[in-house]
Amino acid sequence: MKPSKCVAKALRDRSMQSGNCQFANHTCCTMHRNVNIEIVTVQAAADDVNTNLITTVKPDVVVILRADRGIVMGGWIKTQYTDVQLNLDRIFACGCCLNAGKCHPYQTESTLVQFMQT
């Protein structure tokens, strides 16, 4: 899905927000995916000296990871980087469980295990 021009511009603008989304791992497998990538707006707010709520004029547009099921402490965060296979192929050769492991429809054991046995 291609973002609209206004969303693309908003994502190019520098945001005051920061996070750790770069630590999310990729998987094509819907059974093992536990977070979704979402684009949201964030309105910063603070109190002035008279405890009046002050908000920023322009909200930030940020990309977040939102869990869609429970993740145990220390567990892997897994998401799908893109929904277009051609774009994924440009980034790296996918070795997730759906493409090369036990979740592949024609595999009974992972490609790595098969390689080690030969």
C-alpha positions as CSV (number, residue, x, y, z in Angstrom):
1,M,0.0,0.0,0.0
2,K,1.4,3.4,-1.0
3,P,1.0,6.2,1.5
4,S,-0.7,9.4,0.4
5,K,1.4,12.5,-0.4
6,C,0.5,14.2,2.9
7,V,1.4,11.1,4.9
8,A,4.7,10.6,3.0
9,K,5.6,14.3,3.7
10,A,4.7,14.0,7.4
11,L,6.9,10.9,7.7
12,R,9.8,12.8,6.1
13,D,9.5,15.7,8.6
14,R,11.7,15.3,11.7
15,S,9.7,14.2,14.7
16,M,10.5,14.9,18.3
17,Q,9.5,11.3,19.2
18,S,12.0,8.4,19.2
19,G,11.7,4.7,19.9
20,N,13.2,1.3,19.4
21,C,11.2,-0.1,16.4
22,Q,14.5,-1.0,14.7
23,F,14.7,-4.0,17.1
24,A,11.7,-5.7,15.6
25,N,12.3,-8.9,13.7
26,H,10.6,-9.8,10.4
27,T,8.3,-12.7,9.8
28,C,5.8,-13.4,7.0
29,C,4.1,-15.9,9.2
30,T,0.7,-14.7,10.6
31,M,0.9,-17.3,13.4
32,H,4.2,-15.9,14.8
33,R,3.6,-12.2,14.1
34,N,2.8,-10.5,17.3
35,V,2.9,-6.7,16.4
36,N,1.6,-4.6,13.6
37,I,3.2,-1.5,12.1
38,E,0.9,1.5,12.4
39,I,1.1,5.2,11.4
40,V,-0.4,7.5,14.1
41,T,-0.4,11.1,15.1
42,V,0.9,12.2,18.5
43,Q,-0.1,15.5,20.1
44,A,2.4,16.6,22.7
45,A,0.9,18.2,25.8
46,A,2.2,19.9,28.9
47,D,1.0,22.1,31.7
48,D,2.0,25.7,32.0
49,V,2.8,27.4,35.3
50,N,-1.0,27.8,36.0
51,T,-1.6,24.1,35.3
52,N,-3.4,24.9,32.0
53,L,-3.0,22.2,29.4
54,I,-0.9,23.4,26.5
55,T,-0.7,21.3,23.3
56,T,1.6,21.7,20.3
57,V,0.2,23.4,17.2
58,K,1.3,20.7,14.8
59,P,1.0,17.0,15.8
60,D,3.8,14.6,15.0
61,V,3.2,11.7,12.6
62,V,5.0,8.6,13.9
63,V,5.3,4.9,13.0
64,I,4.7,2.6,15.9
65,L,4.6,-1.1,16.7
66,R,1.3,-2.1,18.3
67,A,1.1,-5.6,19.9
68,D,-1.9,-7.6,18.8
69,R,-1.3,-10.4,21.3
70,G,0.6,-10.9,24.5
71,I,4.4,-10.9,24.4
72,V,6.3,-12.5,27.2
73,M,9.1,-10.5,28.8
74,G,12.3,-11.2,26.8
75,G,10.2,-12.6,23.9
76,W,10.9,-11.8,20.2
77,I,9.0,-8.9,18.7
78,K,8.0,-10.0,15.2
79,T,6.3,-8.0,12.5
80,Q,5.9,-8.0,8.7
81,Y,8.1,-5.3,7.3
82,T,6.1,-5.0,4.1
83,D,3.1,-6.5,2.5
84,V,4.6,-6.4,-1.0
85,Q,7.0,-9.4,-1.6
86,L,9.0,-7.5,-4.3
87,N,9.8,-4.8,-1.7
88,L,10.9,-7.4,0.8
89,D,13.2,-9.1,-1.8
90,R,14.9,-5.7,-2.3
91,I,15.7,-5.6,1.4
92,F,17.0,-9.1,2.1
93,A,16.4,-12.8,1.4
94,C,13.7,-13.7,3.8
95,G,14.6,-16.7,6.1
96,C,11.6,-16.5,8.4
97,C,9.7,-19.6,9.5
98,L,7.1,-19.3,6.7
99,N,9.7,-19.0,3.9
100,A,12.4,-21.3,5.2
101,G,11.3,-23.0,8.4
102,K,8.6,-25.2,9.9
103,C,5.7,-23.0,8.9
104,H,6.5,-23.4,5.2
105,P,3.6,-25.3,3.7
106,Y,6.0,-28.0,2.2
107,Q,8.6,-28.2,5.0
108,T,8.7,-30.6,7.9
109,E,11.9,-29.2,9.4
110,S,13.7,-25.9,8.9
111,T,16.1,-25.3,6.0
112,L,18.9,-24.7,8.5
113,V,18.4,-28.1,10.0
114,Q,18.3,-29.7,6.6
115,F,21.5,-27.9,5.6
116,M,23.3,-29.1,8.8
117,Q,22.3,-32.7,8.2
118,T,24.0,-32.8,4.7
